[in-house]
Amino acid sequence: MADGLTVVKCGGAAGVDPARVCADVAALVKAGERVVLVHGGSAELEQLAARLGVPQRTITARSGVTSRYTDDATLEVLTLALAGQVKPAVLVELAGHGVPAVGLTGLDAGLLRARRKTAIRARVDGRTVLVRDDHSGRIHEVDPAALKVLLDAGITPVVSPPALAEDGRPVNVNADRAAAAVAVALGARRLVFLTAAPGVLADPRDATSRLDRCELPLDGIPPGAEGGMAVKLIAAREALVGSVPEVLIADGRVAEPVRRALAGESTAVVLAPQAPQDQENDDVPGAEDE
């Protein structure tokens, strides 16, 4: 399954162009590549939450990584936005390029299984509290059976949160880390994160400072990594530790984003020589849905 298998994570931040991503995925599929497309939908979630009057809050872990506070109402909005808006639009785009695709959430066929977080000590709206009602979790198992059936049938899977918790209820999981887990479970040749930046930047305020190579430290977050990029690097490390040979972070706002990433317009993420084998990071809530 590994030969030619690429997992592409299409970021949900404003600016990333799903139409261009789908066109490029379609080109790869037509060239004989097997592709699994994983998506988020932060921008669509925020817009839908605003229309429905559902306030959005954030959780900041001790590590400094920020994620979405997923209460009951936000979990509903997330599911509506990802499964009801973003995913159908992606499927329509792929169909328009002649690529048959099937949309799945982590709930379908037990694809993504997570451990619900019972309590998180974090900062919420500026206050340090013990959060007990956040419907988020960390993926601990991927059942790739449905993905393999689709890929063997020449169908491109399109995957997103939520995941299924051990109590049989849905939880929000980080889509970057979901992409990494899927890539590991499928033995993917490569994992490509497409985001609203040219790659990993030496200076987050300078778009021209893209690194060709980013070596991850022993643990924690690389100096200078902020926001969603910090989580992407955590997910990249999880993929590399799980034996995915190649992880790239590239610009999802340009034409042919995947092929340009593979051609070198990206940051190649690698493990530091002393990288640990256990990458469980309890300081990262993992509930952001991008």
C-alpha positions as CSV (number, residue, x, y, z in Angstrom):
1,M,0.0,0.0,0.0
2,A,2.9,2.4,0.7
3,D,4.1,2.7,-2.9
4,G,2.8,5.9,-4.3
5,L,0.5,6.6,-1.4
6,T,0.3,10.3,-0.4
7,V,-1.7,11.7,2.5
8,V,-2.5,15.3,1.9
9,K,-3.8,17.5,4.7
10,C,-5.7,20.5,3.4
11,G,-5.7,23.2,6.1
12,G,-8.9,24.8,7.2
13,A,-7.5,28.3,7.7
14,A,-8.7,31.2,5.6
15,G,-6.6,31.6,2.4
16,V,-6.0,27.9,1.7
17,D,-7.8,27.2,-1.6
18,P,-9.6,23.8,-1.6
19,A,-10.4,24.1,-5.3
20,R,-6.7,24.3,-6.2
21,V,-5.9,21.5,-3.7
22,C,-8.6,19.3,-5.3
23,A,-7.4,20.0,-8.8
24,D,-3.9,19.0,-7.9
25,V,-5.0,15.9,-6.0
26,A,-7.0,14.9,-9.1
27,A,-3.9,15.4,-11.3
28,L,-1.9,13.1,-9.0
29,V,-4.6,10.5,-9.0
30,K,-4.8,10.5,-12.8
31,A,-1.1,10.1,-12.9
32,G,-1.5,6.8,-10.9
33,E,-0.9,8.1,-7.4
34,R,-3.0,6.9,-4.5
35,V,-4.1,9.9,-2.3
36,V,-6.0,10.2,0.9
37,L,-7.2,13.8,1.5
38,V,-7.7,14.9,5.1
39,H,-9.3,18.3,5.8
40,G,-10.3,20.7,8.5
41,G,-12.5,23.7,8.3
42,S,-11.7,26.4,10.8
43,A,-12.9,29.2,8.6
44,E,-16.2,27.6,7.8
45,L,-16.7,26.6,11.4
46,E,-16.2,30.1,12.6
47,Q,-18.6,31.5,9.9
48,L,-21.3,28.9,10.7
49,A,-20.9,29.5,14.5
50,A,-21.4,33.2,14.0
51,R,-24.5,32.7,11.9
52,L,-26.0,30.3,14.5
53,G,-25.0,32.6,17.4
54,V,-22.7,30.0,19.0
55,P,-19.8,31.8,20.8
56,Q,-16.4,30.4,20.2
57,R,-13.7,30.1,23.0
58,T,-10.1,28.9,23.1
59,I,-8.0,26.7,25.3
60,T,-4.3,27.4,25.8
61,A,-2.3,24.5,27.1
62,R,0.7,24.8,29.3
63,S,2.9,24.4,26.2
64,G,1.3,27.6,24.8
65,V,-0.6,25.7,22.0
66,T,-4.1,27.1,21.5
67,S,-7.1,25.0,20.5
68,R,-10.8,25.3,20.2
69,Y,-13.0,24.9,23.3
70,T,-15.4,22.2,22.1
71,D,-18.6,22.4,24.2
72,D,-21.8,20.7,23.2
73,A,-22.9,23.5,20.8
74,T,-19.5,23.8,19.2
75,L,-19.3,20.0,18.6
76,E,-22.6,20.3,16.7
77,V,-21.4,23.2,14.7
78,L,-18.1,21.5,14.0
79,T,-19.9,18.4,12.7
80,L,-22.2,20.5,10.5
81,A,-19.4,22.5,9.1
82,L,-17.0,19.7,8.3
83,A,-19.4,16.9,7.3
84,G,-22.2,19.2,5.9
85,Q,-20.3,22.0,4.2
86,V,-16.6,21.4,3.6
87,K,-16.6,17.7,2.7
88,P,-19.5,17.9,0.1
89,A,-17.7,20.9,-1.5
90,V,-14.5,18.9,-1.7
91,L,-16.3,15.9,-3.2
92,V,-17.9,18.1,-5.8
93,E,-14.6,19.6,-6.8
94,L,-13.0,16.2,-7.2
95,A,-16.0,14.9,-9.2
96,G,-15.6,17.9,-11.4
97,H,-12.1,16.7,-12.3
98,G,-13.3,13.2,-13.0
99,V,-12.1,11.7,-9.7
100,P,-14.5,9.5,-7.8
101,A,-14.3,10.2,-4.0
102,V,-16.0,9.2,-0.8
103,G,-16.3,11.4,2.3
104,L,-15.7,9.9,5.7
105,T,-15.5,11.3,9.2
106,G,-13.7,9.5,11.9
107,L,-17.0,8.1,13.0
108,D,-17.5,6.0,9.8
109,A,-16.6,2.4,10.3
110,G,-14.7,3.3,13.4
111,L,-12.0,5.0,11.3
112,L,-10.6,7.3,14.0
113,R,-10.8,6.3,17.7
114,A,-9.8,8.7,20.4
115,R,-9.5,8.8,24.1
116,R,-11.7,11.5,25.6
117,K,-9.9,14.1,27.7
118,T,-11.6,14.0,31.1
119,A,-9.8,17.1,32.4
120,I,-7.4,19.7,31.0
121,R,-5.6,22.3,33.1
122,A,-5.4,25.3,30.7
123,R,-6.1,28.9,30.2
124,V,-9.6,29.7,29.0
125,D,-10.3,33.3,28.0
126,G,-7.3,34.4,30.1
127,R,-8.0,32.4,33.2
128,T,-6.3,29.2,34.4
129,V,-9.0,26.6,35.0
130,L,-9.5,22.8,35.1
131,V,-11.6,22.1,32.0
132,R,-14.0,19.1,32.3
133,D,-16.6,19.8,29.7
134,D,-14.4,20.0,26.6
135,H,-15.5,17.3,24.0
136,S,-12.0,16.7,22.6
137,G,-9.8,13.8,22.5
138,R,-6.5,12.4,21.2
139,I,-6.4,9.7,18.5
140,H,-5.1,6.4,19.8
141,E,-6.2,4.0,17.0
142,V,-6.9,4.2,13.3
143,D,-8.8,1.4,11.5
144,P,-7.7,1.8,7.9
145,A,-9.9,-1.1,6.5
146,A,-12.4,1.2,4.9
147,L,-9.7,3.4,3.4
148,K,-8.0,0.4,1.9
149,V,-11.2,-0.9,0.4
150,L,-11.8,2.5,-1.2
151,L,-8.2,2.9,-2.5
152,D,-8.2,-0.6,-3.9
153,A,-11.4,0.3,-5.8
154,G,-9.8,3.4,-7.3
155,I,-11.8,5.8,-5.0
156,T,-10.1,8.7,-3.2
157,P,-11.1,8.9,0.5
158,V,-11.7,12.3,2.0
159,V,-11.4,12.3,5.8
160,S,-12.1,14.7,8.6
161,P,-12.9,14.8,12.4
162,P,-14.8,14.1,14.6
163,A,-13.5,10.8,16.0
164,L,-15.2,8.1,18.1
165,A,-14.4,8.2,21.8
166,E,-14.3,5.1,24.0
167,D,-17.7,6.0,25.4
168,G,-19.2,5.7,21.9
169,R,-19.7,9.4,21.5
170,P,-18.0,11.8,19.1
171,V,-15.1,14.1,20.1
172,N,-13.2,16.8,18.3
173,V,-9.6,15.8,17.3
174,N,-6.9,17.8,15.7
175,A,-7.1,17.3,11.9
176,D,-3.3,17.6,11.5
177,R,-2.7,14.8,14.0
178,A,-5.5,12.8,12.4
179,A,-3.7,13.1,9.0
180,A,-0.5,11.9,10.7
181,A,-2.2,9.0,12.3
182,V,-3.9,8.0,9.0
183,A,-0.5,8.2,7.2
184,V,1.1,5.9,9.8
185,A,-1.8,3.4,9.7
186,L,-1.6,3.2,5.9
187,G,2.1,3.1,5.7
188,A,2.1,6.2,3.5
189,R,5.1,7.2,1.4
190,R,4.6,10.8,2.3
191,L,2.5,13.3,4.2
192,V,2.0,16.8,2.9
193,F,0.5,19.6,5.1
194,L,-0.9,22.5,3.1
195,T,-1.3,25.6,5.1
196,A,-1.7,29.4,4.8
197,A,2.1,29.9,4.8
198,P,4.9,29.1,2.4
199,G,6.2,26.4,4.9
200,V,8.0,26.6,8.2
201,L,9.3,30.1,8.6
202,A,12.5,31.1,10.4
203,D,10.7,34.3,11.3
204,P,6.9,33.9,11.5
205,R,6.4,37.5,10.5
206,D,8.6,37.2,7.3
207,A,6.9,35.1,4.5
208,T,10.2,35.0,2.6
209,S,12.0,33.2,5.4
210,R,10.9,29.7,4.5
211,L,13.1,26.9,5.8
212,D,14.0,24.2,3.3
213,R,14.5,21.8,6.2
214,C,13.2,21.9,9.8
215,E,14.8,19.5,12.3
216,L,12.5,18.8,15.2
217,P,13.9,19.0,18.7
218,L,14.0,16.2,21.3
219,D,10.6,17.3,22.5
220,G,8.3,20.3,22.8
221,I,7.8,22.9,20.1
222,P,10.6,24.3,18.0
223,P,11.6,27.9,18.9
224,G,9.6,30.4,17.0
225,A,6.8,28.0,16.0
226,E,3.4,29.6,16.8
227,G,-0.3,28.8,16.6
228,G,-1.3,26.2,14.0
229,M,2.2,25.7,12.8
230,A,3.3,24.4,16.2
231,V,0.6,21.7,16.1
232,K,1.6,20.8,12.5
233,L,5.1,20.2,13.7
234,I,3.9,18.0,16.5
235,A,1.8,16.1,14.0
236,A,4.8,15.9,11.7
237,R,6.9,14.4,14.5
238,E,4.2,11.8,15.2
239,A,4.2,10.8,11.5
240,L,8.0,10.5,11.3
241,V,8.2,8.5,14.6
242,G,5.5,6.3,13.0
243,S,7.9,5.6,10.1
244,V,6.4,7.9,7.4
245,P,9.5,8.5,5.3
246,E,8.7,12.0,4.1
247,V,6.8,14.9,5.7
248,L,6.4,18.3,4.0
249,I,4.8,21.5,5.0
250,A,3.9,23.8,2.1
251,D,1.7,26.6,0.8
252,G,-1.9,25.7,0.2
253,R,-2.8,29.1,-1.4
254,V,-1.0,28.6,-4.7
255,A,-1.7,26.7,-7.9
256,E,-0.6,23.1,-8.0
257,P,0.2,23.1,-4.2
258,V,0.9,19.4,-3.8
259,R,3.1,19.1,-6.9
260,R,5.0,22.3,-6.0
261,A,5.6,20.9,-2.5
262,L,6.9,17.7,-3.9
263,A,9.2,19.6,-6.3
264,G,10.9,21.4,-3.4
265,E,8.7,24.5,-2.7
266,S,8.1,23.3,0.9
267,T,9.8,22.6,4.2
268,A,11.0,19.1,4.7
269,V,10.5,18.1,8.4
270,V,12.9,15.6,9.8
271,L,13.6,14.2,13.3
272,A,16.6,15.3,15.3
273,P,19.2,12.5,15.8
274,Q,18.2,12.0,19.4
275,A,14.4,12.2,18.8
276,P,12.5,10.0,21.3
277,Q,10.3,7.2,20.3
278,D,7.4,8.1,22.6
279,Q,5.8,11.3,21.4
280,E,2.7,11.4,23.7
281,N,2.4,15.2,24.4
282,D,0.0,15.8,27.2
283,D,0.4,19.6,27.0
284,V,-1.2,19.8,23.7
285,P,-5.1,19.7,23.9
286,G,-5.3,18.5,20.3
287,A,-8.8,19.9,19.8
288,E,-8.1,22.4,17.1
289,D,-10.0,21.4,13.9
290,E,-7.9,22.9,11.2
